[in-house]
Amino acid sequence: MKELLFILAIMAVLFGITAIRYRRQIVAAIEFYKLIRHAKESMSPLEKDRLSKDNGQGIQLIKCSRCGKWIPQTAASGDVRNPFCADACIKL
């Protein structure tokens, strides 16, 4: 039992020394966590719904047949076999 208490005391001392040495980084990590939590809480309900309804499907991307750029399928123009990005490739 004495050995266990000795080991716990040594671990507590090492933890204290580490906490003192890295106190700035610990404080920065806590502040960053608070900032992220505040930003998440201040989101509008519409943004929260959008984040929760992701379903993991993501956005379908297709490759532009003219410039080779990957674009969302909803932003593509042209037919299914030869899609092109409406913004850049129309000017070409």
PyMOL Python script that loads the backbone (N, CA, C, O; Angstrom):
from pymol import cmd

cmd.read_pdbstr("""\
ATOM      1  N   MET A   1       0.820  -1.196   0.000  1.00  0.00           N
ATOM      2  CA  MET A   1       0.000   0.000   0.000  1.00  0.00           C
ATOM      3  C   MET A   1       0.863   1.259   0.000  1.00  0.00           C
ATOM      4  O   MET A   1       0.514   2.257  -0.630  1.00  0.00           O
ATOM      5  N   LYS A   2       1.981   1.209   0.703  1.00  0.00           N
ATOM      6  CA  LYS A   2       2.876   2.352   0.752  1.00  0.00           C
ATOM      7  C   LYS A   2       3.459   2.646  -0.632  1.00  0.00           C
ATOM      8  O   LYS A   2       3.663   3.800  -1.009  1.00  0.00           O
ATOM      9  N   GLU A   3       3.724   1.556  -1.383  1.00  0.00           N
ATOM     10  CA  GLU A   3       4.287   1.723  -2.719  1.00  0.00           C
ATOM     11  C   GLU A   3       3.301   2.440  -3.639  1.00  0.00           C
ATOM     12  O   GLU A   3       3.682   3.302  -4.431  1.00  0.00           O
ATOM     13  N   LEU A   4       2.035   2.070  -3.520  1.00  0.00           N
ATOM     14  CA  LEU A   4       0.995   2.687  -4.332  1.00  0.00           C
ATOM     15  C   LEU A   4       0.878   4.177  -4.026  1.00  0.00           C
ATOM     16  O   LEU A   4       0.781   4.988  -4.947  1.00  0.00           O
ATOM     17  N   LEU A   5       0.886   4.540  -2.777  1.00  0.00           N
ATOM     18  CA  LEU A   5       0.806   5.953  -2.394  1.00  0.00           C
ATOM     19  C   LEU A   5       2.033   6.713  -2.874  1.00  0.00           C
ATOM     20  O   LEU A   5       1.926   7.860  -3.307  1.00  0.00           O
ATOM     21  N   PHE A   6       3.206   6.072  -2.796  1.00  0.00           N
ATOM     22  CA  PHE A   6       4.430   6.708  -3.270  1.00  0.00           C
ATOM     23  C   PHE A   6       4.362   6.950  -4.776  1.00  0.00           C
ATOM     24  O   PHE A   6       4.727   8.025  -5.253  1.00  0.00           O
ATOM     25  N   ILE A   7       3.900   5.960  -5.516  1.00  0.00           N
ATOM     26  CA  ILE A   7       3.781   6.095  -6.976  1.00  0.00           C
ATOM     27  C   ILE A   7       2.768   7.184  -7.326  1.00  0.00           C
ATOM     28  O   ILE A   7       3.014   7.988  -8.225  1.00  0.00           O
ATOM     29  N   LEU A   8       1.646   7.218  -6.635  1.00  0.00           N
ATOM     30  CA  LEU A   8       0.635   8.256  -6.876  1.00  0.00           C
ATOM     31  C   LEU A   8       1.176   9.643  -6.551  1.00  0.00           C
ATOM     32  O   LEU A   8       0.876  10.604  -7.260  1.00  0.00           O
ATOM     33  N   ALA A   9       1.962   9.760  -5.497  1.00  0.00           N
ATOM     34  CA  ALA A   9       2.543  11.049  -5.133  1.00  0.00           C
ATOM     35  C   ALA A   9       3.542  11.507  -6.200  1.00  0.00           C
ATOM     36  O   ALA A   9       3.559  12.681  -6.571  1.00  0.00           O
ATOM     37  N   ILE A  10       4.371  10.584  -6.693  1.00  0.00           N
ATOM     38  CA  ILE A  10       5.326  10.931  -7.750  1.00  0.00           C
ATOM     39  C   ILE A  10       4.575  11.358  -9.012  1.00  0.00           C
ATOM     40  O   ILE A  10       4.956  12.330  -9.664  1.00  0.00           O
ATOM     41  N   MET A  11       3.515  10.636  -9.354  1.00  0.00           N
ATOM     42  CA  MET A  11       2.730  10.996 -10.543  1.00  0.00           C
ATOM     43  C   MET A  11       2.085  12.369 -10.379  1.00  0.00           C
ATOM     44  O   MET A  11       2.020  13.140 -11.337  1.00  0.00           O
ATOM     45  N   ALA A  12       1.605  12.682  -9.172  1.00  0.00           N
ATOM     46  CA  ALA A  12       1.005  13.991  -8.924  1.00  0.00           C
ATOM     47  C   ALA A  12       2.045  15.097  -9.055  1.00  0.00           C
ATOM     48  O   ALA A  12       1.750  16.158  -9.606  1.00  0.00           O
ATOM     49  N   VAL A  13       3.245  14.867  -8.560  1.00  0.00           N
ATOM     50  CA  VAL A  13       4.316  15.860  -8.674  1.00  0.00           C
ATOM     51  C   VAL A  13       4.682  16.071 -10.139  1.00  0.00           C
ATOM     52  O   VAL A  13       4.826  17.210 -10.582  1.00  0.00           O
ATOM     53  N   LEU A  14       4.835  14.984 -10.897  1.00  0.00           N
ATOM     54  CA  LEU A  14       5.153  15.098 -12.323  1.00  0.00           C
ATOM     55  C   LEU A  14       4.040  15.813 -13.096  1.00  0.00           C
ATOM     56  O   LEU A  14       4.311  16.617 -13.988  1.00  0.00           O
ATOM     57  N   PHE A  15       2.806  15.516 -12.750  1.00  0.00           N
ATOM     58  CA  PHE A  15       1.677  16.203 -13.394  1.00  0.00           C
ATOM     59  C   PHE A  15       1.704  17.690 -13.068  1.00  0.00           C
ATOM     60  O   PHE A  15       1.464  18.518 -13.947  1.00  0.00           O
ATOM     61  N   GLY A  16       1.988  18.039 -11.827  1.00  0.00           N
ATOM     62  CA  GLY A  16       2.061  19.448 -11.428  1.00  0.00           C
ATOM     63  C   GLY A  16       3.173  20.183 -12.146  1.00  0.00           C
ATOM     64  O   GLY A  16       2.975  21.305 -12.610  1.00  0.00           O
ATOM     65  N   ILE A  17       4.348  19.561 -12.244  1.00  0.00           N
ATOM     66  CA  ILE A  17       5.470  20.192 -12.946  1.00  0.00           C
ATOM     67  C   ILE A  17       5.132  20.399 -14.425  1.00  0.00           C
ATOM     68  O   ILE A  17       5.429  21.444 -15.004  1.00  0.00           O
ATOM     69  N   THR A  18       4.511  19.391 -15.015  1.00  0.00           N
ATOM     70  CA  THR A  18       4.121  19.494 -16.429  1.00  0.00           C
ATOM     71  C   THR A  18       3.083  20.597 -16.622  1.00  0.00           C
ATOM     72  O   THR A  18       3.163  21.367 -17.578  1.00  0.00           O
ATOM     73  N   ALA A  19       2.120  20.672 -15.723  1.00  0.00           N
ATOM     74  CA  ALA A  19       1.086  21.706 -15.835  1.00  0.00           C
ATOM     75  C   ALA A  19       1.677  23.100 -15.683  1.00  0.00           C
ATOM     76  O   ALA A  19       1.252  24.031 -16.366  1.00  0.00           O
ATOM     77  N   ILE A  20       2.640  23.249 -14.804  1.00  0.00           N
ATOM     78  CA  ILE A  20       3.288  24.550 -14.629  1.00  0.00           C
ATOM     79  C   ILE A  20       4.097  24.916 -15.870  1.00  0.00           C
ATOM     80  O   ILE A  20       4.068  26.058 -16.328  1.00  0.00           O
ATOM     81  N   ARG A  21       4.814  23.938 -16.404  1.00  0.00           N
ATOM     82  CA  ARG A  21       5.665  24.206 -17.562  1.00  0.00           C
ATOM     83  C   ARG A  21       4.850  24.571 -18.806  1.00  0.00           C
ATOM     84  O   ARG A  21       5.245  25.449 -19.573  1.00  0.00           O
ATOM     85  N   TYR A  22       3.720  23.900 -19.003  1.00  0.00           N
ATOM     86  CA  TYR A  22       2.913  24.111 -20.202  1.00  0.00           C
ATOM     87  C   TYR A  22       1.624  24.872 -19.908  1.00  0.00           C
ATOM     88  O   TYR A  22       0.614  24.659 -20.579  1.00  0.00           O
ATOM     89  N   ARG A  23       1.650  25.750 -18.918  1.00  0.00           N
ATOM     90  CA  ARG A  23       0.432  26.464 -18.532  1.00  0.00           C
ATOM     91  C   ARG A  23      -0.096  27.372 -19.641  1.00  0.00           C
ATOM     92  O   ARG A  23      -1.310  27.510 -19.791  1.00  0.00           O
ATOM     93  N   ARG A  24       0.785  27.991 -20.416  1.00  0.00           N
ATOM     94  CA  ARG A  24       0.315  28.869 -21.496  1.00  0.00           C
ATOM     95  C   ARG A  24      -0.425  28.068 -22.559  1.00  0.00           C
ATOM     96  O   ARG A  24      -1.471  28.494 -23.049  1.00  0.00           O
ATOM     97  N   GLN A  25       0.117  26.910 -22.912  1.00  0.00           N
ATOM     98  CA  GLN A  25      -0.531  26.077 -23.914  1.00  0.00           C
ATOM     99  C   GLN A  25      -1.861  25.528 -23.394  1.00  0.00           C
ATOM    100  O   GLN A  25      -2.827  25.408 -24.149  1.00  0.00           O
ATOM    101  N   ILE A  26      -1.905  25.198 -22.109  1.00  0.00           N
ATOM    102  CA  ILE A  26      -3.142  24.694 -21.510  1.00  0.00           C
ATOM    103  C   ILE A  26      -4.199  25.784 -21.505  1.00  0.00           C
ATOM    104  O   ILE A  26      -5.357  25.527 -21.838  1.00  0.00           O
ATOM    105  N   VAL A  27      -3.813  27.001 -21.131  1.00  0.00           N
ATOM    106  CA  VAL A  27      -4.756  28.126 -21.126  1.00  0.00           C
ATOM    107  C   VAL A  27      -5.232  28.416 -22.548  1.00  0.00           C
ATOM    108  O   VAL A  27      -6.415  28.689 -22.753  1.00  0.00           O
ATOM    109  N   ALA A  28      -4.336  28.363 -23.529  1.00  0.00           N
ATOM    110  CA  ALA A  28      -4.721  28.606 -24.919  1.00  0.00           C
ATOM    111  C   ALA A  28      -5.693  27.542 -25.407  1.00  0.00           C
ATOM    112  O   ALA A  28      -6.645  27.856 -26.121  1.00  0.00           O
ATOM    113  N   ALA A  29      -5.467  26.287 -25.030  1.00  0.00           N
ATOM    114  CA  ALA A  29      -6.366  25.206 -25.439  1.00  0.00           C
ATOM    115  C   ALA A  29      -7.745  25.380 -24.812  1.00  0.00           C
ATOM    116  O   ALA A  29      -8.758  25.133 -25.466  1.00  0.00           O
ATOM    117  N   ILE A  30      -7.793  25.800 -23.558  1.00  0.00           N
ATOM    118  CA  ILE A  30      -9.078  26.033 -22.893  1.00  0.00           C
ATOM    119  C   ILE A  30      -9.814  27.197 -23.549  1.00  0.00           C
ATOM    120  O   ILE A  30     -11.020  27.108 -23.780  1.00  0.00           O
ATOM    121  N   GLU A  31      -9.114  28.282 -23.852  1.00  0.00           N
ATOM    122  CA  GLU A  31      -9.734  29.428 -24.519  1.00  0.00           C
ATOM    123  C   GLU A  31     -10.248  29.050 -25.912  1.00  0.00           C
ATOM    124  O   GLU A  31     -11.330  29.477 -26.316  1.00  0.00           O
ATOM    125  N   PHE A  32      -9.470  28.252 -26.637  1.00  0.00           N
ATOM    126  CA  PHE A  32      -9.900  27.808 -27.959  1.00  0.00           C
ATOM    127  C   PHE A  32     -11.166  26.966 -27.853  1.00  0.00           C
ATOM    128  O   PHE A  32     -12.082  27.118 -28.661  1.00  0.00           O
ATOM    129  N   TYR A  33     -11.224  26.075 -26.857  1.00  0.00           N
ATOM    130  CA  TYR A  33     -12.417  25.262 -26.643  1.00  0.00           C
ATOM    131  C   TYR A  33     -13.633  26.140 -26.336  1.00  0.00           C
ATOM    132  O   TYR A  33     -14.722  25.907 -26.861  1.00  0.00           O
ATOM    133  N   LYS A  34     -13.443  27.131 -25.497  1.00  0.00           N
ATOM    134  CA  LYS A  34     -14.547  28.037 -25.169  1.00  0.00           C
ATOM    135  C   LYS A  34     -15.012  28.817 -26.391  1.00  0.00           C
ATOM    136  O   LYS A  34     -16.210  29.038 -26.570  1.00  0.00           O
ATOM    137  N   LEU A  35     -14.065  29.236 -27.236  1.00  0.00           N
ATOM    138  CA  LEU A  35     -14.400  29.974 -28.440  1.00  0.00           C
ATOM    139  C   LEU A  35     -15.222  29.111 -29.401  1.00  0.00           C
ATOM    140  O   LEU A  35     -16.218  29.572 -29.959  1.00  0.00           O
ATOM    141  N   ILE A  36     -14.806  27.879 -29.588  1.00  0.00           N
ATOM    142  CA  ILE A  36     -15.539  26.964 -30.466  1.00  0.00           C
ATOM    143  C   ILE A  36     -16.918  26.667 -29.901  1.00  0.00           C
ATOM    144  O   ILE A  36     -17.900  26.641 -30.644  1.00  0.00           O
ATOM    145  N   ARG A  37     -17.002  26.442 -28.600  1.00  0.00           N
ATOM    146  CA  ARG A  37     -18.298  26.166 -27.966  1.00  0.00           C
ATOM    147  C   ARG A  37     -19.229  27.368 -28.097  1.00  0.00           C
ATOM    148  O   ARG A  37     -20.420  27.200 -28.357  1.00  0.00           O
ATOM    149  N   HIS A  38     -18.700  28.577 -27.919  1.00  0.00           N
ATOM    150  CA  HIS A  38     -19.521  29.788 -28.060  1.00  0.00           C
ATOM    151  C   HIS A  38     -19.999  29.955 -29.504  1.00  0.00           C
ATOM    152  O   HIS A  38     -21.152  30.318 -29.738  1.00  0.00           O
ATOM    153  N   ALA A  39     -19.120  29.693 -30.467  1.00  0.00           N
ATOM    154  CA  ALA A  39     -19.514  29.811 -31.874  1.00  0.00           C
ATOM    155  C   ALA A  39     -20.593  28.799 -32.221  1.00  0.00           C
ATOM    156  O   ALA A  39     -21.517  29.111 -32.972  1.00  0.00           O
ATOM    157  N   LYS A  40     -20.486  27.604 -31.686  1.00  0.00           N
ATOM    158  CA  LYS A  40     -21.493  26.574 -31.956  1.00  0.00           C
ATOM    159  C   LYS A  40     -22.833  26.935 -31.329  1.00  0.00           C
ATOM    160  O   LYS A  40     -23.884  26.707 -31.927  1.00  0.00           O
ATOM    161  N   GLU A  41     -22.796  27.500 -30.122  1.00  0.00           N
ATOM    162  CA  GLU A  41     -24.035  27.896 -29.443  1.00  0.00           C
ATOM    163  C   GLU A  41     -24.690  29.096 -30.111  1.00  0.00           C
ATOM    164  O   GLU A  41     -25.912  29.233 -30.061  1.00  0.00           O
ATOM    165  N   SER A  42     -23.903  29.967 -30.736  1.00  0.00           N
ATOM    166  CA  SER A  42     -24.467  31.175 -31.327  1.00  0.00           C
ATOM    167  C   SER A  42     -24.924  30.975 -32.772  1.00  0.00           C
ATOM    168  O   SER A  42     -25.378  31.923 -33.411  1.00  0.00           O
ATOM    169  N   MET A  43     -24.810  29.767 -33.286  1.00  0.00           N
ATOM    170  CA  MET A  43     -25.282  29.499 -34.651  1.00  0.00           C
ATOM    171  C   MET A  43     -26.795  29.616 -34.707  1.00  0.00           C
ATOM    172  O   MET A  43     -27.491  29.317 -33.736  1.00  0.00           O
ATOM    173  N   SER A  44     -27.286  30.047 -35.838  1.00  0.00           N
ATOM    174  CA  SER A  44     -28.729  30.141 -35.994  1.00  0.00           C
ATOM    175  C   SER A  44     -29.317  28.738 -36.111  1.00  0.00           C
ATOM    176  O   SER A  44     -28.610  27.805 -36.492  1.00  0.00           O
ATOM    177  N   PRO A  45     -30.599  28.574 -35.791  1.00  0.00           N
ATOM    178  CA  PRO A  45     -31.226  27.251 -35.897  1.00  0.00           C
ATOM    179  C   PRO A  45     -31.176  26.689 -37.323  1.00  0.00           C
ATOM    180  O   PRO A  45     -31.099  25.475 -37.513  1.00  0.00           O
ATOM    181  N   LEU A  46     -31.220  27.569 -38.315  1.00  0.00           N
ATOM    182  CA  LEU A  46     -31.153  27.117 -39.702  1.00  0.00           C
ATOM    183  C   LEU A  46     -29.803  26.470 -40.004  1.00  0.00           C
ATOM    184  O   LEU A  46     -29.748  25.441 -40.677  1.00  0.00           O
ATOM    185  N   GLU A  47     -28.719  27.062 -39.513  1.00  0.00           N
ATOM    186  CA  GLU A  47     -27.386  26.492 -39.713  1.00  0.00           C
ATOM    187  C   GLU A  47     -27.232  25.171 -38.969  1.00  0.00           C
ATOM    188  O   GLU A  47     -26.596  24.244 -39.471  1.00  0.00           O
ATOM    189  N   LYS A  48     -27.814  25.082 -37.771  1.00  0.00           N
ATOM    190  CA  LYS A  48     -27.742  23.834 -37.004  1.00  0.00           C
ATOM    191  C   LYS A  48     -28.471  22.714 -37.742  1.00  0.00           C
ATOM    192  O   LYS A  48     -27.988  21.583 -37.780  1.00  0.00           O
ATOM    193  N   ASP A  49     -29.636  23.020 -38.330  1.00  0.00           N
ATOM    194  CA  ASP A  49     -30.373  22.011 -39.083  1.00  0.00           C
ATOM    195  C   ASP A  49     -29.575  21.550 -40.291  1.00  0.00           C
ATOM    196  O   ASP A  49     -29.549  20.360 -40.606  1.00  0.00           O
ATOM    197  N   ARG A  50     -28.929  22.484 -40.964  1.00  0.00           N
ATOM    198  CA  ARG A  50     -28.143  22.138 -42.143  1.00  0.00           C
ATOM    199  C   ARG A  50     -26.988  21.210 -41.774  1.00  0.00           C
ATOM    200  O   ARG A  50     -26.679  20.276 -42.515  1.00  0.00           O
ATOM    201  N   LEU A  51     -26.351  21.465 -40.631  1.00  0.00           N
ATOM    202  CA  LEU A  51     -25.249  20.622 -40.198  1.00  0.00           C
ATOM    203  C   LEU A  51     -25.725  19.234 -39.776  1.00  0.00           C
ATOM    204  O   LEU A  51     -25.035  18.244 -40.021  1.00  0.00           O
ATOM    205  N   SER A  52     -26.892  19.153 -39.148  1.00  0.00           N
ATOM    206  CA  SER A  52     -27.373  17.864 -38.667  1.00  0.00           C
ATOM    207  C   SER A  52     -27.991  17.013 -39.768  1.00  0.00           C
ATOM    208  O   SER A  52     -28.111  15.801 -39.595  1.00  0.00           O
ATOM    209  N   LYS A  53     -28.388  17.604 -40.898  1.00  0.00           N
ATOM    210  CA  LYS A  53     -29.030  16.857 -41.981  1.00  0.00           C
ATOM    211  C   LYS A  53     -28.058  16.440 -43.073  1.00  0.00           C
ATOM    212  O   LYS A  53     -28.474  16.194 -44.205  1.00  0.00           O
ATOM    213  N   ASP A  54     -26.780  16.356 -42.756  1.00  0.00           N
ATOM    214  CA  ASP A  54     -25.777  16.050 -43.776  1.00  0.00           C
ATOM    215  C   ASP A  54     -25.927  14.638 -44.331  1.00  0.00           C
ATOM    216  O   ASP A  54     -25.732  14.446 -45.531  1.00  0.00           O
ATOM    217  N   ASN A  55     -26.259  13.659 -43.530  1.00  0.00           N
ATOM    218  CA  ASN A  55     -26.452  12.259 -43.922  1.00  0.00           C
ATOM    219  C   ASN A  55     -25.187  11.625 -44.475  1.00  0.00           C
ATOM    220  O   ASN A  55     -25.226  10.454 -44.851  1.00  0.00           O
ATOM    221  N   GLY A  56     -24.096  12.317 -44.542  1.00  0.00           N
ATOM    222  CA  GLY A  56     -22.875  11.752 -45.063  1.00  0.00           C
ATOM    223  C   GLY A  56     -22.851  11.598 -46.569  1.00  0.00           C
ATOM    224  O   GLY A  56     -21.907  11.015 -47.101  1.00  0.00           O
ATOM    225  N   GLN A  57     -23.852  12.099 -47.277  1.00  0.00           N
ATOM    226  CA  GLN A  57     -23.884  11.956 -48.725  1.00  0.00           C
ATOM    227  C   GLN A  57     -22.952  12.952 -49.400  1.00  0.00           C
ATOM    228  O   GLN A  57     -22.317  12.618 -50.400  1.00  0.00           O
ATOM    229  N   GLY A  58     -22.860  14.135 -48.886  1.00  0.00           N
ATOM    230  CA  GLY A  58     -21.988  15.142 -49.468  1.00  0.00           C
ATOM    231  C   GLY A  58     -22.548  15.704 -50.766  1.00  0.00           C
ATOM    232  O   GLY A  58     -23.731  15.548 -51.068  1.00  0.00           O
ATOM    233  N   ILE A  59     -21.690  16.354 -51.520  1.00  0.00           N
ATOM    234  CA  ILE A  59     -22.070  16.990 -52.776  1.00  0.00           C
ATOM    235  C   ILE A  59     -21.503  16.165 -53.914  1.00  0.00           C
ATOM    236  O   ILE A  59     -20.338  15.768 -53.876  1.00  0.00           O
ATOM    237  N   GLN A  60     -22.308  15.905 -54.919  1.00  0.00           N
ATOM    238  CA  GLN A  60     -21.838  15.173 -56.089  1.00  0.00           C
ATOM    239  C   GLN A  60     -20.983  16.105 -56.947  1.00  0.00           C
ATOM    240  O   GLN A  60     -21.434  17.179 -57.344  1.00  0.00           O
ATOM    241  N   LEU A  61     -19.751  15.690 -57.230  1.00  0.00           N
ATOM    242  CA  LEU A  61     -18.852  16.476 -58.056  1.00  0.00           C
ATOM    243  C   LEU A  61     -18.675  15.798 -59.407  1.00  0.00           C
ATOM    244  O   LEU A  61     -18.642  14.572 -59.512  1.00  0.00           O
ATOM    245  N   ILE A  62     -18.564  16.628 -60.435  1.00  0.00           N
ATOM    246  CA  ILE A  62     -18.271  16.120 -61.770  1.00  0.00           C
ATOM    247  C   ILE A  62     -17.119  16.934 -62.341  1.00  0.00           C
ATOM    248  O   ILE A  62     -16.876  18.069 -61.931  1.00  0.00           O
ATOM    249  N   LYS A  63     -16.419  16.336 -63.290  1.00  0.00           N
ATOM    250  CA  LYS A  63     -15.258  16.989 -63.870  1.00  0.00           C
ATOM    251  C   LYS A  63     -15.682  17.720 -65.143  1.00  0.00           C
ATOM    252  O   LYS A  63     -16.358  17.155 -66.003  1.00  0.00           O
ATOM    253  N   CYS A  64     -15.276  18.978 -65.247  1.00  0.00           N
ATOM    254  CA  CYS A  64     -15.593  19.778 -66.423  1.00  0.00           C
ATOM    255  C   CYS A  64     -14.868  19.179 -67.630  1.00  0.00           C
ATOM    256  O   CYS A  64     -13.674  18.887 -67.560  1.00  0.00           O
ATOM    257  N   SER A  65     -15.589  18.999 -68.728  1.00  0.00           N
ATOM    258  CA  SER A  65     -14.988  18.382 -69.912  1.00  0.00           C
ATOM    259  C   SER A  65     -14.080  19.348 -70.669  1.00  0.00           C
ATOM    260  O   SER A  65     -13.295  18.919 -71.514  1.00  0.00           O
ATOM    261  N   ARG A  66     -14.175  20.642 -70.378  1.00  0.00           N
ATOM    262  CA  ARG A  66     -13.345  21.627 -71.084  1.00  0.00           C
ATOM    263  C   ARG A  66     -12.064  21.963 -70.332  1.00  0.00           C
ATOM    264  O   ARG A  66     -10.978  21.920 -70.909  1.00  0.00           O
ATOM    265  N   CYS A  67     -12.184  22.299 -69.047  1.00  0.00           N
ATOM    266  CA  CYS A  67     -10.996  22.739 -68.303  1.00  0.00           C
ATOM    267  C   CYS A  67     -10.490  21.701 -67.309  1.00  0.00           C
ATOM    268  O   CYS A  67      -9.372  21.834 -66.812  1.00  0.00           O
ATOM    269  N   GLY A  68     -11.279  20.670 -67.003  1.00  0.00           N
ATOM    270  CA  GLY A  68     -10.851  19.625 -66.081  1.00  0.00           C
ATOM    271  C   GLY A  68     -11.056  19.944 -64.620  1.00  0.00           C
ATOM    272  O   GLY A  68     -10.613  19.185 -63.758  1.00  0.00           O
ATOM    273  N   LYS A  69     -11.715  21.046 -64.318  1.00  0.00           N
ATOM    274  CA  LYS A  69     -11.957  21.456 -62.938  1.00  0.00           C
ATOM    275  C   LYS A  69     -13.126  20.659 -62.362  1.00  0.00           C
ATOM    276  O   LYS A  69     -14.105  20.405 -63.064  1.00  0.00           O
ATOM    277  N   TRP A  70     -13.034  20.261 -61.090  1.00  0.00           N
ATOM    278  CA  TRP A  70     -14.121  19.560 -60.423  1.00  0.00           C
ATOM    279  C   TRP A  70     -15.124  20.589 -59.898  1.00  0.00           C
ATOM    280  O   TRP A  70     -14.745  21.525 -59.194  1.00  0.00           O
ATOM    281  N   ILE A  71     -16.387  20.415 -60.237  1.00  0.00           N
ATOM    282  CA  ILE A  71     -17.441  21.362 -59.866  1.00  0.00           C
ATOM    283  C   ILE A  71     -18.639  20.593 -59.316  1.00  0.00           C
ATOM    284  O   ILE A  71     -18.796  19.409 -59.615  1.00  0.00           O
ATOM    285  N   PRO A  72     -19.492  21.247 -58.512  1.00  0.00           N
ATOM    286  CA  PRO A  72     -20.716  20.586 -58.062  1.00  0.00           C
ATOM    287  C   PRO A  72     -21.629  20.298 -59.249  1.00  0.00           C
ATOM    288  O   PRO A  72     -21.677  21.064 -60.212  1.00  0.00           O
ATOM    289  N   GLN A  73     -22.344  19.194 -59.167  1.00  0.00           N
ATOM    290  CA  GLN A  73     -23.209  18.795 -60.266  1.00  0.00           C
ATOM    291  C   GLN A  73     -24.299  19.837 -60.521  1.00  0.00           C
ATOM    292  O   GLN A  73     -24.737  20.007 -61.659  1.00  0.00           O
ATOM    293  N   THR A  74     -24.733  20.525 -59.486  1.00  0.00           N
ATOM    294  CA  THR A  74     -25.781  21.531 -59.644  1.00  0.00           C
ATOM    295  C   THR A  74     -25.294  22.769 -60.377  1.00  0.00           C
ATOM    296  O   THR A  74     -26.098  23.510 -60.940  1.00  0.00           O
ATOM    297  N   ALA A  75     -23.968  23.006 -60.376  1.00  0.00           N
ATOM    298  CA  ALA A  75     -23.418  24.191 -61.032  1.00  0.00           C
ATOM    299  C   ALA A  75     -22.980  23.912 -62.465  1.00  0.00           C
ATOM    300  O   ALA A  75     -22.498  24.815 -63.149  1.00  0.00           O
ATOM    301  N   ALA A  76     -23.139  22.690 -62.922  1.00  0.00           N
ATOM    302  CA  ALA A  76     -22.672  22.325 -64.260  1.00  0.00           C
ATOM    303  C   ALA A  76     -23.698  22.702 -65.321  1.00  0.00           C
ATOM    304  O   ALA A  76     -24.904  22.715 -65.075  1.00  0.00           O
ATOM    305  N   SER A  77     -23.183  23.009 -66.505  1.00  0.00           N
ATOM    306  CA  SER A  77     -24.027  23.281 -67.665  1.00  0.00           C
ATOM    307  C   SER A  77     -23.701  22.247 -68.734  1.00  0.00           C
ATOM    308  O   SER A  77     -22.724  21.509 -68.609  1.00  0.00           O
ATOM    309  N   GLY A  78     -24.499  22.193 -69.762  1.00  0.00           N
ATOM    310  CA  GLY A  78     -24.262  21.245 -70.840  1.00  0.00           C
ATOM    311  C   GLY A  78     -24.984  19.937 -70.573  1.00  0.00           C
ATOM    312  O   GLY A  78     -25.785  19.836 -69.643  1.00  0.00           O
ATOM    313  N   ASP A  79     -24.696  18.939 -71.391  1.00  0.00           N
ATOM    314  CA  ASP A  79     -25.381  17.662 -71.236  1.00  0.00           C
ATOM    315  C   ASP A  79     -24.633  16.775 -70.238  1.00  0.00           C
ATOM    316  O   ASP A  79     -23.600  17.163 -69.693  1.00  0.00           O
ATOM    317  N   VAL A  80     -25.172  15.589 -70.014  1.00  0.00           N
ATOM    318  CA  VAL A  80     -24.625  14.694 -69.001  1.00  0.00           C
ATOM    319  C   VAL A  80     -23.247  14.171 -69.395  1.00  0.00           C
ATOM    320  O   VAL A  80     -22.386  14.004 -68.531  1.00  0.00           O
ATOM    321  N   ARG A  81     -23.023  13.915 -70.665  1.00  0.00           N
ATOM    322  CA  ARG A  81     -21.756  13.342 -71.113  1.00  0.00           C
ATOM    323  C   ARG A  81     -20.649  14.386 -71.219  1.00  0.00           C
ATOM    324  O   ARG A  81     -19.479  14.053 -71.028  1.00  0.00           O
ATOM    325  N   ASN A  82     -20.979  15.609 -71.512  1.00  0.00           N
ATOM    326  CA  ASN A  82     -19.984  16.685 -71.645  1.00  0.00           C
ATOM    327  C   ASN A  82     -20.359  17.883 -70.781  1.00  0.00           C
ATOM    328  O   ASN A  82     -20.720  18.935 -71.308  1.00  0.00           O
ATOM    329  N   PRO A  83     -20.278  17.737 -69.460  1.00  0.00           N
ATOM    330  CA  PRO A  83     -20.601  18.888 -68.608  1.00  0.00           C
ATOM    331  C   PRO A  83     -19.447  19.895 -68.601  1.00  0.00           C
ATOM    332  O   PRO A  83     -18.285  19.537 -68.793  1.00  0.00           O
ATOM    333  N   PHE A  84     -19.795  21.144 -68.380  1.00  0.00           N
ATOM    334  CA  PHE A  84     -18.761  22.163 -68.232  1.00  0.00           C
ATOM    335  C   PHE A  84     -19.203  23.164 -67.189  1.00  0.00           C
ATOM    336  O   PHE A  84     -20.394  23.335 -66.927  1.00  0.00           O
ATOM    337  N   CYS A  85     -18.210  23.831 -66.591  1.00  0.00           N
ATOM    338  CA  CYS A  85     -18.527  24.806 -65.551  1.00  0.00           C
ATOM    339  C   CYS A  85     -19.037  26.079 -66.211  1.00  0.00           C
ATOM    340  O   CYS A  85     -18.417  26.608 -67.134  1.00  0.00           O
ATOM    341  N   ALA A  86     -20.129  26.542 -65.743  1.00  0.00           N
ATOM    342  CA  ALA A  86     -20.831  27.654 -66.370  1.00  0.00           C
ATOM    343  C   ALA A  86     -20.043  28.960 -66.313  1.00  0.00           C
ATOM    344  O   ALA A  86     -20.136  29.774 -67.232  1.00  0.00           O
ATOM    345  N   ASP A  87     -19.278  29.170 -65.259  1.00  0.00           N
ATOM    346  CA  ASP A  87     -18.606  30.446 -65.091  1.00  0.00           C
ATOM    347  C   ASP A  87     -17.364  30.586 -65.987  1.00  0.00           C
ATOM    348  O   ASP A  87     -17.270  31.515 -66.789  1.00  0.00           O
ATOM    349  N   ALA A  88     -16.442  29.680 -65.841  1.00  0.00           N
ATOM    350  CA  ALA A  88     -15.152  29.843 -66.509  1.00  0.00           C
ATOM    351  C   ALA A  88     -15.155  29.377 -67.952  1.00  0.00           C
ATOM    352  O   ALA A  88     -14.529  30.008 -68.803  1.00  0.00           O
ATOM    353  N   CYS A  89     -15.843  28.293 -68.242  1.00  0.00           N
ATOM    354  CA  CYS A  89     -15.742  27.708 -69.584  1.00  0.00           C
ATOM    355  C   CYS A  89     -16.594  28.412 -70.637  1.00  0.00           C
ATOM    356  O   CYS A  89     -16.360  28.237 -71.833  1.00  0.00           O
ATOM    357  N   ILE A  90     -17.549  29.182 -70.226  1.00  0.00           N
ATOM    358  CA  ILE A  90     -18.337  29.951 -71.203  1.00  0.00           C
ATOM    359  C   ILE A  90     -17.452  31.030 -71.813  1.00  0.00           C
ATOM    360  O   ILE A  90     -17.600  31.368 -72.987  1.00  0.00           O
ATOM    361  N   LYS A  91     -16.535  31.571 -71.019  1.00  0.00           N
ATOM    362  CA  LYS A  91     -15.651  32.634 -71.498  1.00  0.00           C
ATOM    363  C   LYS A  91     -14.576  32.104 -72.460  1.00  0.00           C
ATOM    364  O   LYS A  91     -14.003  32.870 -73.235  1.00  0.00           O
ATOM    365  N   LEU A  92     -14.307  30.795 -72.407  1.00  0.00           N
ATOM    366  CA  LEU A  92     -13.268  30.230 -73.282  1.00  0.00           C
ATOM    367  C   LEU A  92     -13.694  30.140 -74.727  1.00  0.00           C
ATOM    368  O   LEU A  92     -12.921  29.685 -75.571  1.00  0.00           O
TER     369      LEU A  92
END
""", "prot")
cmd.dss("prot")
cmd.show_as("cartoon", "prot")
cmd.util.cbc("prot")
cmd.orient("prot")
